[in-house]
Amino acid sequence: MTKYILIFLLFSFLGWIIDTIYSSFLKGEYSPSGYYRNIPLCPIYGIGGIIILSIFSILQTHSPLTTILTTTIAVIMLEYFGGVFCTVFLKEKLWDYSSSKFNLNGHIDLLHSFFWLMLISILYALITPVLPSITTYLNSINTSLGKFDLYITMGFIFIIIIKTLNTREKRLSFK
């Protein structure tokens, strides 16, 4: 399970970088992204990274087109249901595409879905040639941790839940 924590952290950080650059470009000034203040992580990208690598692994024997389209649909679904989750449970709309054409409840839209398709295509080209090596390495970490793997995973999940709830309370108190 620790391998999923590592994937989560890597993609959360990379997603934060990409989203911060994109947001800063749109606003014309530095605009850090992310739910957590002063922590360069966007959890939805971490979850997306786990989904992306899992689908790439499961569909290794399928055509690139099938893998890319399946992964893109899964990530778009994550964005939609992530938006619903934030609105319902966190009482915040962290992104809003309502003003965009062809949006669904402001959680997803055609333009950002296209961006996902492009990003998934790039990731596919970069990752699939080395996916077996990545998988072997991550599995060796899990094996070397033995029974501590479960405790590390449980501790990580506990910290993320506490940090999310704490951050939620602070963010809502500013409104």
LINLIN-V129165 format. One line per field, one symbol per residue. burial: # if it has 24 or more other C-alpha atoms within 12 Angstrom, else .. Layout:
burial: ???
This chain:
burial: ####################...........#####...##################......#..##################.#......####.......#.####..##..##.###.##..##..#...#......#.................#...#...#.......
